[in-house]
Amino acid sequence: MSTVPPTAPALDAAGPEGPPSRDAPRPADTTPRPRGPWAPLLPLVLRLHFYAGVCVAPFLLVAAVTGFLYAGAFQAERLLYAHETTVPVGAAELPVSAQVAAARKAHPEGTVTAVRPSPEDGATTRVMLSGAEGVDATHTLAVFVDPYTGRVRGALEQYGSTGALPLRTWIDEFHRDLHLGESGRLYSEFAASWLGVISAGGLVLWFSRRRALRTVRGTSGRRRALGLHGTVGAWAAAGFLFLSATGLTWSTYAGANVDELRTALGQSTPSVSAAASGGDHAGHAGASGAGGDAGHGVGLDRILAAARAEGLGDPVEIVPPADASSAYVVKQVQRSWPEKQDAVAVDPATGEVTDVSRFADHPLLAKLTRWGIDLHTGVLFGLVNQVALMLLALALILLIVLGYVMWWRRGRGSSFGRPVPRGAWAQVPPHVLVPLMAAVAAVGYVVPLLGIPLVGFVVVDVVLGEFAHRRRSRAA
């Protein structure tokens, strides 16, 4: 969920730059006046915060509402799909191969792409099928099997590595791309790209003001909204900055640039090699591709036992070989803390482990990316994580509402709030502006949905300023 304090008017005290609010009198010296080499940047930060907030806020509102719903969907999913996902605890579990056979008997269509044995007492086993009729090509059909009796409890469409079922899948896709596919992902990347910029700008403006101007108690009207907006934004800014950074890691354009950077630094996420090393696999491997039961070769139970011997505890996922020269891959899929992400490859003909990947050996940036994504999606710390995300979403919604209220009041109730005056660029000395522009250009290159709109904003602002200057000249 990408979230930020939305509008610069929310942090603009206006002062001598504009008329006082109609709600309450305001002192004439409310403009922040810090001293130091960075002081000339404040009007520029204020103007950028204003326009970026006004333009990005609608996208952030969608992200906040859908993010709030997504965080709550985990618990709703447990209740809604309890029949499929839970069973009474029995005396002993059946072999995994027998559970897969029961799933295939009930659903012979499609091919087995993965099996997740029951991870705990009272949980069902999931057998995932691709190519089932009526199932999206990017999703699988999860068949839920009672591990104690072999009875099939039902089948549901599933998406993603966290095993999202229909409710959470629908909300997740709405949050990510508005159900518009790849083109729709531009909305979320645009919001995430500006999230950190607006949050950081809001913090700079808020802490540059005198303490009296940050007070909420005893104030009213626009002044009270300003204080509340700034206080909530300051407390939530760390969460917003985190969501911005982690949201960009799997975005379309910025995410690809981040992946390239990690690869160049030798920090990409390792994967286990699925190449089988021994035995004659002809006629055995390829069951998954031919619609088999994923139990060819030494069988699923031997494969799982080999993974257990390497220390892979529940929850795990067994992925059948892709072709005749490939091995089974058994990987841990626990995304909550402590993470379990070890993986092994097992030869289908001999049952021997041919490769091992340990999460403990992953590069630092690979680990941070994994932890960041799981924290962003609400699975790393379970319910506490999900509640924190919901609170951030509510904070964003409040900030957006307050921002637009103050924008309207700044214009004394006119249809459009009065913008922050131009001229901020001219106030910044060259020795500060030049390195700043170089840094902005570098960030804009890595995060194109920040850089391109920023260039557009500057061009439009310059053009509008020139038109206004010419009108004033003719009037004079």
WOURKA-V44822 format. One record per residue. N is the residue number from 1. NEAR is the number of other C-alpha atoms within 12 Angstrom. Layout:
BEGIN
n:near
N:NEAR
N:NEAR
END
This chain:
BEGIN
n:near
1:56
2:53
3:57
4:59
5:61
6:53
7:51
8:53
9:51
10:55
11:57
12:52
13:45
14:37
15:25
16:17
17:24
18:26
19:24
20:27
21:32
22:20
23:22
24:19
25:17
26:25
27:18
28:17
29:18
30:29
31:26
32:32
33:21
34:20
35:12
36:11
37:15
38:22
39:24
40:25
41:32
42:35
43:35
44:32
45:40
46:43
47:37
48:42
49:42
50:43
51:39
52:43
53:44
54:38
55:27
56:41
57:40
58:30
59:39
60:48
61:36
62:30
63:46
64:42
65:33
66:34
67:44
68:38
69:34
70:37
71:41
72:32
73:32
74:35
75:24
76:21
77:27
78:20
79:16
80:18
81:27
82:21
83:22
84:29
85:36
86:30
87:28
88:21
89:17
90:18
91:11
92:16
93:28
94:24
95:27
96:37
97:32
98:29
99:37
100:45
101:29
102:30
103:40
104:35
105:20
106:23
107:32
108:25
109:24
110:32
111:35
112:40
113:37
114:37
115:49
116:42
117:43
118:35
119:25
120:23
121:22
122:25
123:30
124:43
125:47
126:45
127:50
128:44
129:45
130:33
131:26
132:28
133:17
134:16
135:22
136:18
137:16
138:19
139:28
140:36
141:40
142:43
143:47
144:42
145:45
146:40
147:41
148:30
149:26
150:32
151:27
152:33
153:32
154:28
155:31
156:35
157:35
158:33
159:28
160:22
161:26
162:26
163:34
164:32
165:38
166:30
167:28
168:34
169:34
170:26
171:32
172:36
173:31
174:29
175:38
176:41
177:29
178:24
179:19
180:15
181:17
182:18
183:17
184:21
185:31
186:29
187:35
188:48
189:42
190:43
191:48
192:46
193:49
194:48
195:49
196:39
197:43
198:47
199:49
200:32
201:41
202:47
203:35
204:30
205:45
206:43
207:26
208:31
209:28
210:18
211:15
212:23
213:36
214:33
215:23
216:21
217:16
218:15
219:20
220:20
221:26
222:37
223:40
224:31
225:41
226:47
227:37
228:34
229:45
230:47
231:31
232:39
233:47
234:33
235:25
236:34
237:36
238:23
239:36
240:44
241:36
242:34
243:43
244:40
245:36
246:33
247:42
248:42
249:36
250:29
251:36
252:30
253:30
254:33
255:28
256:20
257:23
258:30
259:25
260:18
261:18
262:23
263:17
264:12
265:15
266:16
267:21
268:23
269:27
270:26
271:24
272:27
273:25
274:30
275:28
276:33
277:24
278:20
279:24
280:18
281:27
282:18
283:19
284:32
285:35
286:30
287:31
288:33
289:27
290:25
291:25
292:31
293:40
294:45
295:37
296:35
297:34
298:26
299:32
300:39
301:29
302:28
303:43
304:43
305:25
306:33
307:36
308:25
309:18
310:25
311:24
312:32
313:28
314:29
315:35
316:36
317:41
318:46
319:42
320:47
321:42
322:29
323:25
324:30
325:26
326:35
327:45
328:56
329:43
330:50
331:44
332:37
333:34
334:31
335:32
336:28
337:21
338:19
339:26
340:27
341:37
342:35
343:42
344:42
345:39
346:46
347:41
348:47
349:32
350:25
351:31
352:29
353:35
354:31
355:29
356:33
357:30
358:25
359:31
360:19
361:19
362:24
363:22
364:20
365:25
366:28
367:26
368:25
369:28
370:33
371:29
372:33
373:30
374:33
375:33
376:42
377:44
378:36
379:36
380:27
381:25
382:24
383:22
384:20
385:26
386:31
387:27
388:29
389:41
390:33
391:28
392:41
393:39
394:32
395:35
396:46
397:36
398:33
399:47
400:43
401:29
402:37
403:46
404:39
405:34
406:45
407:37
408:28
409:34
410:39
411:25
412:22
413:18
414:15
415:13
416:16
417:27
418:30
419:33
420:35
421:25
422:27
423:24
424:24
425:26
426:15
427:20
428:23
429:18
430:17
431:15
432:20
433:21
434:14
435:14
436:20
437:19
438:16
439:15
440:21
441:19
442:17
443:24
444:25
445:23
446:27
447:37
448:31
449:31
450:36
451:27
452:22
453:25
454:30
455:20
456:17
457:22
458:23
459:14
460:15
461:25
462:19
463:15
464:16
465:18
466:16
467:14
468:16
469:16
470:13
471:12
472:11
473:10
474:9
475:8
476:7
END
